[in-house]
Amino acid sequence: MPATASSSVPHVRPPAHDLLPAAVPVQFVTEAGAPSTASAHYAAPSTAQLRAAYRHMVVGRRFDEQASTLARQGRLAVYPSSRGQEACQVAGVLVLGPTDWLFPTYRDTVAMVTRGVDPVEALTLLRGDWHCGFDPMAARIAPPCTPLATQLPHATGMADALRRKGTGGVVMAFVGDGGTSEGDFHEALNFAAVFRAPVVFLVQNNRYAISVPLDRQTAAPALAYKGVGYGVRSEQVDGNDAVALVAVLTAAVEHARSGAGPFLVEAHTYRMDGHTNADNPDRYRNQDEVRRWGAADPLRRLESYLRDQGVLTTEDVRAVRAEAEELAADLRARTDDEYPADPLELLDHVYADPTPQLRDQREQLARELKEAEG
C-alpha cells in the first residue's frame, strides 16, 4: 500500500559517525562539584534552569524518602525508590514543553511529581488502587508502566501521531538498563527511526536490572551504542550530573522537535536503594560499591556547584528544604485517607463503549453485591 502524504517520511540515511555517542559520558560537573571539561559541544544550561533543577531534586528526594517510609509502614503495597536517580528524572521533565508527553516507568514517580502530578495521585498504582491515579490527558503523562519496556512502542506511536498532526510535540520515554534487552525496546527504536518520530529515549542505566548486573545482560560497550544500529542519534551522559543532563536532553528534544527523528540518551547513574522495598540488594552487590556511588550523589554535586557559582545561598537551601518537608507532611496526612472500594469499578474503563459481555458481567456483579448486603 503506497504511503500517503501524511505518513511519508524521507529516507535519508545519516552517516554512522553522526550517530555515535561521545567516547566518554558527557559531563559538566565533577563528583567534587567543580567544572568539568568533558562537556563535548553542548550549550550550558541557564542559571534559572539549574536552580529549578535543584529545587525539584530536593523536593523529589524528600518525596522518595517519604514514600519509602510509607511502604515500610504498610501504607503502600510496594515502592521502587529512585534515590540517586533524581537528576535523570528531574532533567527529563524540565526540558519538556507543556504540550509534550512523558512516558514513565514504575520507578519514575519523582518525574511525575516534577511534572505537576499530585504526590498522592502519583502513588495510586503503588497503593494497589487504580492503575493510574491522575488524568493522563491533562498531565500529558502516560500511566506508569510496570512491564519492562512495553511503554516504548506506545511512546513511539504517540510521537508519530504528533508528527502526523504537525503539532510540534515531543515525547520523552524513560526506560531502565534492563529494558534495553527487551524486544519492545528494539521495535520502538526501529519504528521511531524509520518514521522519524519525535521521541527521546532516556535510558537510566542504574547498573542493575532488578538483581542482574549490567555485564550479565548485555555485552554492548555502552547502552547508547544500541541506537546506532537503528539509525538513531545517540549520546551517553553522566547521569548524576544534572547540569550535563539538562544540556544533553535539551539538545535531544530540540533534535526531535526539528523533525530530525528520535534521539537515544544513556544516563550513567546508580540505584542507591533496592529494586523495591521488598528487595535485599546485599545479595547481589556489596556496600563498597554503594559507598563509591554515594560519593557521586547528584543532589550534593549540584548544590556544591551552584554554591561555588554564587547562585545558591544558605537561605535558598533552607527554603527549598522547608518546601520539601511540607510536601512530605502533606503526603503522610493524605495517604492516611481511606478510599472506599467499589467492586463495580473493576469493569470501568475497559472499553470506551462497554461490550455486551461487560454489561452482562456488571449486572451480574451488581446483583451479587446486592444479595451479599442482605
ABEGO torsion letter per residue (X at the ends): XBBBAAABBBBBBBBAAAABBBABBBBABBAAGBBBAAAEABBBBBAAAAAAAAAAAAAAAAAAAAAAAAAAAGABABBBBABGAAAAAAAAAAABBAABBBBBBAAAAAAAAAAGBBAAAAAAAAAGBBABABBAAAAGBBBBBABBGAAAAAAAAAAAAAAAAGAGBBBBBBBBAAAAABAAAAAAAAAAAAAGBBBBBBBBBAGBBGABBAAAABABABAAAAAAAAGBBBBBBBAABAAAAAAAAAAAAAAAAAGAEBBBBBBBBBBABBABAABBAAAABBAAAAAAAAAABAAAAAAAAAAAAGABBAAAAAAAAAAAAAAAAAAAAAAABBBBBBAAAAABGABABBBAAAAAAAAAAAAAAAAAAX
